[in-house]
Amino acid sequence: MITVTAGFAVLAALGSAGCAAVAGTMQHTTAKRGRRADGTATSHVADFARHQLAQALWWLSLCVQAGSLLLHATALRFGSLALVQPVLALVVVLALPLNHRLNRTRLTRTEMVWAAVVTAGMAGFLLTASSGSGAAPIPLRGLLLPAIAAALLVGLCLLLARRTSPHLAALCLGVAAGVAFSLEAALLQTTTGELVTNPLSALATPTPYALVLTGAAGVALTQLAYRAGPLSSALPAIVTVNPVASVLLSALVGAGGIATSPGALAAEVCTLACLVVGVGALARIIEQPDEGARQPTPVATGAPPRSRSS
């Protein structure tokens, strides 16, 4: 059952997802403008970084993302990692009207159905997974082994991304970004309380600096995933690996906040599966106009539809 405190955390997480949807739409637009070559070679990454830094839209997206981070920190202050992170999967649903607004198209019935599947999966997870135990920050020493495992997994994904097709490269980089963001969320939850109660003492620990590092790595990996291949490969990995890895991390370190009875675990698996399937379907639909699979339906405004840029 969701408590009042947990409900506030969910509302803050929804606000964070909304800001992330706006920032993500901006970043995907700038990333596609800068797509020149596939791969993750050092020269290509350097050229891509210079292109991004030269765009005002990219800097604006960082400001919006800062608002998302602030709301995310608020959500983790009042809710557990396993409760908050799945809510962020709604970013792909919230991004739908933004994409259609940019391209002067209408939401299709198929998109609304899959958006409902994602929303139902998220709501079902919140109702079945919440244990009512509230937030339980993970000690830094408890994150040491997960951080090492995450670093190894990210390194493996980067290696595979350089040796595979654009679709698989985007998938690998998306997985790496999702892992980085799940670790960032755990560090954010640990750091927020310390900064509020004793900021000077918190700044003397490695936690806030590790938070900045993992956050920057997540943003960079997201941009590389968008650049490496189609959105239909990158987005599902980014959006779904994050909450799944966060739930696993909470369970492994005993952070609490999630029901662990056999029935609850079965329901959690089913609802998370709805999230994964729904996000994947929406990403494929969003990507179709870029691949020439369909023509967007123009809004009845008298203006011709513009080419897809997000």
Secondary structure as GFF3:
##gff-version 3
##sequence-region A 1 310
A	DSSP	alpha_helix	4	33	.	.	.	ID=ss1
A	DSSP	alpha_helix	42	53	.	.	.	ID=ss2
A	DSSP	alpha_helix	56	78	.	.	.	ID=ss3
A	DSSP	alpha_helix	81	84	.	.	.	ID=ss4
A	DSSP	three_ten_helix	85	90	.	.	.	ID=ss5
A	DSSP	alpha_helix	91	103	.	.	.	ID=ss6
A	DSSP	alpha_helix	109	129	.	.	.	ID=ss7
A	DSSP	three_ten_helix	140	143	.	.	.	ID=ss8
A	DSSP	alpha_helix	144	161	.	.	.	ID=ss9
A	DSSP	alpha_helix	166	197	.	.	.	ID=ss10
A	DSSP	alpha_helix	199	203	.	.	.	ID=ss11
A	DSSP	alpha_helix	207	228	.	.	.	ID=ss12
A	DSSP	alpha_helix	231	253	.	.	.	ID=ss13
A	DSSP	alpha_helix	262	287	.	.	.	ID=ss14
A	DSSP	three_ten_helix	288	291	.	.	.	ID=ss15
###
